[in-house]
Amino acid sequence: MRELYTTELEELESLLREEGKLVDRAIRGALNVLERDDLELADELIAFDDEIDRRYLTIEQRIPSLLARQTPVAGELRLVLAILYINLHLERIADYCVTVAKLAKLAHGLPRDRAVLEALEEMGERCREMLGTGLEYFYARDFTDSQALVEMDRPIDRANRKLIDRLIALGPDESQREWAMRMMLASRCLERIGDHAVDIGEQAAYLVRGRFEEFTDASHKPPRATT
């Protein structure tokens, strides 16, 4: 029975790994939509979210069933909880990518600013790097540096603030102001993706250390169960 339980945990983690790859693809898709101003790409990304949601729901539904049939020991319970929370963070990251696609559709055809788009591209690539780092900590069970993700996140926060200043200063043209408003929201989405990547790193640290600690003051985060 315990061997079956171990196998099911491995399957859950494999599903999570697949979901992580899909979410990375969604971030890349969001950046491509912004770069190309392509309505078809935006619609494809919005539809692609259904595939991520299916992975999310599969994991979400299998965990209660798993817990109902087995009584996990402390380390196993930490793993189950970490999978549960990382699954949620991945789904929310994907939702932010959808929001970016929808914002791009609303801004389609409006005057664009190349420097702003380059800054968004840089923010997005940093988000991908952070997500990969947080997930790798989890997969490897080898969390060593609680400040690494925080240090990676700070440039995103700074870029978000600078980008807003630039967008505000774009000029009096009404159509450009409308584009700027959409891009401010897109920038905020990318900034929040970085925050969720930090959250994933926190779950990896929790799994390794056996206690939950927030890397930064993050009052926006929901409370978490620990064991």
Summary of the structure (lengths in Angstrom):
residues: 227
radius of gyration: 19.0
end to end distance: 23.1
largest distance: 68.4
contacts: 753
relative contact order: 0.14
helix: 81%
strand: 0%
